[in-house]
Amino acid sequence: MNIVLFYPVERLLHICGFYTFFESYYAEDFYFEGEHHNFWEVVYCLGGTTGISADEKIYRLRPGDLAIHRPLVHHKLWSEESTRAHVLIFSFNGDGALLKGLGGAYSCDMELQKQWNDLFCRLKESGCRSSCTGFLQHLQKHPAELQAITNLCENNLLALKEQGLPLGYNQSKNALDYERIIQTMKRNLSNNLTVEELGLLCGLSASSMKKLFRHFNSMGIHEYFLHLKMKEAVRLLEEGKTVTETAELLGFSNQSYFSTAFKREMNEIPARFRRNRS
């Protein structure tokens, strides 16, 4: 009797479900104030020029470029170069080893652009419009179509590993100054810096930093610094640190204040968050 071997398939990327899925045209003066959330988001540029901020990085997307926002990355979007930005946006939760390496912005080669445009055509045929939820509600009634679209999304994201080139980010003085502020914050998560102390470390005045934040970030300086601390808290808790250890490592002398800030960010107290991931 011949022995038939079984070869398991490793799922490098698995989309578990979607939160939003929509196409949108934005006016020349469009400016979205920004958001962050605990799931992934993809922005594919179909036309026009789209400005994107993702934490400290500032990108300019042109047709065939895309941005991938990791969970809890604060991001903004606006139209640039006097064009109407035309984008396809979807957000999802997923798992797999490939996701660990994704994030930032990419330029797609011609073959990969064709794959994204094929996905867009399939979505239009299935009824994708500007509604964030209506399309997904429609697909829930057509599970075979939903799975086919999910497979296309997974295939396109998988192809980025081979066919996507990291997109260079904005090198203007304002963008680089803004990046320096965020990187300085990330190096000082264990400290409680005032705006003035942060400015001294960055070589910038408080007024200059506030102006940069108004342009590139919808959050205030202190608010964003606290957001970065909560992102790091998520990582530490997932690594097995206790709530007390995490609070101390991030410079919180008051564990109650830490727990309140964490719950405001994650809609869950840190002790429960840690238990659910242990």
C-alpha positions in Angstrom: 0.0 0.0 0.0 1.4 3.4 -1.0 1.7 5.9 1.8 0.2 9.3 0.9 1.7 12.2 2.8 -0.3 15.1 4.0 1.3 18.5 3.4 -0.4 21.3 5.5 -0.8 24.8 4.1 0.6 27.6 6.2 -1.7 30.6 6.0 0.7 33.6 5.9 -2.2 36.0 5.8 -5.8 35.4 6.8 -8.5 38.1 6.8 -11.0 37.2 9.5 -13.5 39.9 8.7 -14.0 43.5 7.5 -15.1 46.6 9.3 -15.4 49.0 6.3 -15.2 48.6 2.5 -15.8 51.6 0.2 -14.7 53.8 -2.7 -14.6 57.5 -2.4 -13.9 60.7 -4.3 -12.6 63.6 -2.3 -12.8 67.3 -3.2 -9.6 69.2 -3.9 -9.7 70.8 -0.5 -10.6 67.7 1.4 -8.9 67.2 4.7 -9.8 64.3 7.1 -8.8 65.1 10.7 -7.5 61.6 11.5 -8.3 58.6 13.6 -6.8 55.4 15.0 -8.4 52.1 15.7 -7.5 48.6 16.8 -7.6 47.0 13.3 -5.9 47.2 9.9 -6.7 49.6 7.1 -5.7 49.7 3.5 -5.9 52.9 1.3 -5.4 52.3 -2.4 -5.0 55.3 -4.7 -7.1 55.0 -7.9 -6.7 58.6 -9.1 -5.6 62.0 -8.1 -3.0 62.6 -5.4 -3.6 61.7 -1.7 -1.6 62.9 1.2 -1.3 60.4 4.1 0.1 60.7 7.6 0.8 57.5 9.5 2.3 58.3 13.0 5.5 60.1 12.2 5.7 59.3 8.4 4.1 61.6 5.7 3.4 60.0 2.3 2.1 61.2 -1.1 0.1 58.5 -2.8 -0.4 58.6 -6.6 -2.4 56.1 -8.7 -1.1 52.6 -8.1 0.3 53.4 -4.6 -1.2 52.2 -1.4 -0.9 52.7 2.4 -1.4 50.1 5.1 -2.1 51.3 8.5 -1.3 48.9 11.3 -3.6 48.8 14.4 -3.5 51.9 16.6 -1.4 53.9 14.1 -2.9 57.4 14.0 -3.5 58.4 10.4 -4.9 61.3 8.4 -5.8 61.7 4.7 -6.2 64.8 2.4 -6.2 65.7 -1.3 -3.0 67.2 -2.7 -1.7 68.9 -5.9 -5.2 70.5 -6.6 -6.6 67.1 -7.5 -9.7 65.1 -6.4 -8.3 62.1 -4.6 -10.0 58.8 -5.7 -9.4 56.0 -3.2 -10.5 52.5 -2.3 -10.5 51.9 1.5 -11.1 48.8 3.5 -10.4 47.9 7.1 -10.1 44.4 8.6 -8.9 42.1 11.3 -6.6 39.3 10.4 -3.7 37.1 11.4 -0.7 35.4 9.9 3.1 35.9 9.8 3.0 38.2 6.8 1.0 40.8 8.6 3.9 41.3 11.0 6.0 42.8 8.2 3.3 45.0 6.6 2.8 48.7 7.3 3.6 52.0 5.7 3.2 52.8 2.0 4.0 50.9 -1.2 4.3 51.5 -4.9 2.9 48.7 -7.0 4.4 47.5 -10.3 2.2 47.2 -13.4 1.2 43.6 -12.7 0.2 44.3 -9.1 -1.7 47.5 -10.1 -3.7 45.3 -12.5 -4.6 43.0 -9.6 -5.8 45.9 -7.5 -7.8 47.3 -10.5 -9.3 43.9 -11.1 -10.4 43.8 -7.4 -11.9 47.3 -7.8 -13.8 46.1 -10.9 -15.1 43.1 -9.1 -16.2 45.3 -6.2 -18.1 47.6 -8.5 -19.8 44.6 -10.1 -20.8 43.5 -6.6 -22.3 46.9 -5.7 -19.4 48.6 -3.8 -20.2 52.3 -3.5 -19.4 55.0 -1.0 -21.3 53.4 1.9 -19.0 52.0 4.6 -21.5 49.4 5.9 -24.1 48.9 3.2 -21.8 46.9 0.9 -20.7 44.6 3.7 -24.3 44.1 4.8 -25.1 43.1 1.2 -22.1 40.7 1.1 -23.3 39.0 4.3 -26.2 37.7 2.2 -23.9 36.4 -0.5 -21.1 34.4 1.3 -19.6 32.9 -1.8 -19.0 36.5 -3.2 -17.7 37.7 0.1 -15.2 34.8 0.2 -14.1 35.5 -3.4 -13.5 39.2 -2.6 -11.7 38.3 0.6 -9.4 35.9 -1.4 -8.6 38.7 -3.9 -7.7 41.1 -1.0 -5.5 38.4 0.6 -3.8 37.7 -2.7 -3.1 41.3 -3.4 -1.6 41.8 0.1 0.5 38.6 -0.3 1.8 39.9 -3.6 3.2 43.0 -1.9 5.9 40.9 -0.4 7.3 40.2 -3.9 6.0 43.1 -6.1 5.5 46.0 -3.8 8.3 48.6 -3.4 8.3 50.7 -0.2 7.3 54.2 -1.0 9.6 57.0 0.0 8.1 59.5 2.5 7.9 63.2 2.5 11.3 64.8 3.0 10.2 68.4 3.4 11.5 70.3 6.4 8.1 70.4 8.1 7.6 66.6 7.6 11.1 65.9 8.9 10.6 68.1 12.0 7.3 66.4 12.7 9.0 63.0 12.3 11.7 64.1 14.8 9.1 65.1 17.4 7.4 61.7 17.2 10.6 59.7 17.3 11.7 61.8 20.4 8.4 60.9 22.0 8.9 57.2 21.3 12.4 57.3 22.8 10.9 58.9 26.0 7.9 56.8 26.7 9.1 56.1 30.2 9.2 59.8 31.0 6.5 62.4 31.5 7.8 65.2 29.2 6.1 68.7 29.1 5.7 70.3 25.8 8.6 72.7 26.7 10.9 69.8 27.6 10.0 68.0 24.4 10.8 71.1 22.4 14.2 71.4 24.0 15.0 67.8 23.0 13.8 68.4 19.4 15.4 71.9 19.0 11.9 73.4 18.3 9.8 75.9 20.0 6.5 74.9 21.6 4.6 77.1 19.1 6.3 75.5 16.1 5.5 72.0 17.4 1.9 72.9 17.9 1.7 74.3 14.4 3.1 71.0 13.0 0.7 68.9 15.0 -2.2 71.0 13.7 -1.1 70.3 10.1 -0.1 66.6 10.4 -2.0 65.3 13.4 -5.6 65.8 14.7 -4.5 65.2 18.3 -2.8 67.6 20.7 0.9 67.0 21.6 0.2 65.7 25.1 -2.8 63.6 23.9 -0.7 62.0 21.2 2.2 61.3 23.6 -0.4 59.5 25.8 -1.6 57.5 22.8 1.9 56.3 22.1 2.3 55.2 25.7 -0.9 53.2 25.3 0.3 51.5 22.1 3.4 50.5 24.0 1.3 49.3 26.9 -0.5 46.9 24.5 2.8 45.5 23.4 4.1 45.0 27.0 0.9 43.4 28.2 0.8 41.0 25.2 4.4 40.1 26.1 3.2 39.1 29.6 4.1 42.1 31.7 1.8 42.7 34.7 -0.4 45.8 34.8 1.8 47.2 37.6 5.0 46.6 35.7 3.6 48.1 32.5 2.4 51.3 34.3 5.8 51.7 35.9 7.7 51.2 32.7 5.7 53.9 31.0 6.2 56.4 33.8 2.8 56.2 35.6 3.1 56.7 39.3 -0.6 56.3 39.6 -1.9 52.9 38.4 -5.5 54.1 38.5 -4.7 56.9 36.0 -2.9 54.3 33.8 -5.9 52.0 33.8 -8.3 54.9 33.0 -6.1 56.0 30.1 -5.8 52.5 28.8 -9.6 51.9 29.0 -10.2 55.2 27.1 -7.9 54.0 24.3 -8.8 50.3 24.1 -12.4 50.2 25.6 -11.1 47.6 28.0 -9.3 47.7 31.4 -5.7 46.5 31.2 -6.2 43.6 33.5 -9.0 42.2 31.3 -7.0 42.9 28.2 -4.0 40.9 29.6 -6.2 38.0 30.7 -7.9 37.8 27.2 -4.5 37.5 25.6 -2.7 35.1 28.0 
